[in-house]
């Protein structure tokens, strides 16, 4: 099973992942994206595709 992992150094808090995730896995906290519901992830990869700075990668849990 893969879950999204966020590189906090790269994340600019644009909310693209929040807006695009069909399962609402992400939330913005303290100006950065956070994975708040990793078990709800359906591994669609949309978050990786929409992140403008490449801060999100799906990785094996």
C-alpha positions in Angstrom: 0.0 0.0 0.0 1.3 3.4 -0.9 0.6 6.7 1.0 1.4 10.3 0.1 4.5 11.7 1.7 5.2 15.4 1.7 8.6 17.0 1.6 8.0 19.9 3.9 11.1 21.8 2.6 9.5 21.9 -0.9 5.9 22.4 0.1 4.7 26.0 -0.6 1.2 25.5 0.9 -0.6 26.2 -2.4 -3.5 23.8 -1.5 -3.5 22.1 -5.0 -3.4 18.7 -3.3 -6.2 19.6 -0.9 -8.4 20.7 -3.8 -7.6 17.7 -6.0 -7.8 14.8 -3.6 -11.1 12.9 -4.0 -10.8 11.4 -0.5 -9.8 14.6 1.4 -6.5 13.1 2.6 -4.8 16.5 3.0 -5.2 19.6 5.0 -3.2 22.8 5.3 -1.8 23.4 8.7 0.8 26.1 9.6 1.1 27.0 5.9 2.0 23.5 4.7 0.1 20.5 3.4 -0.3 17.6 5.8 -1.5 14.1 5.3 -4.3 13.8 7.9 -6.1 10.7 6.6 -3.5 8.4 5.0 -5.7 5.3 5.3 -8.3 7.0 3.1 -5.8 7.3 0.2 -6.9 5.4 -2.9 -3.4 5.8 -4.5 -4.7 7.6 -7.6 -1.6 9.8 -7.8 -3.5 13.0 -8.5 -1.7 14.8 -5.6 1.7 14.0 -7.2 0.5 15.3 -10.6 -1.0 18.6 -9.4 1.8 19.6 -7.0 3.6 22.4 -8.7 6.9 21.9 -6.8 7.1 18.1 -6.7 6.7 18.0 -2.9 4.5 14.9 -2.9 5.4 11.3 -3.6 3.4 8.1 -3.1 5.6 5.8 -1.1 5.2 2.3 0.3 3.8 2.2 3.8 
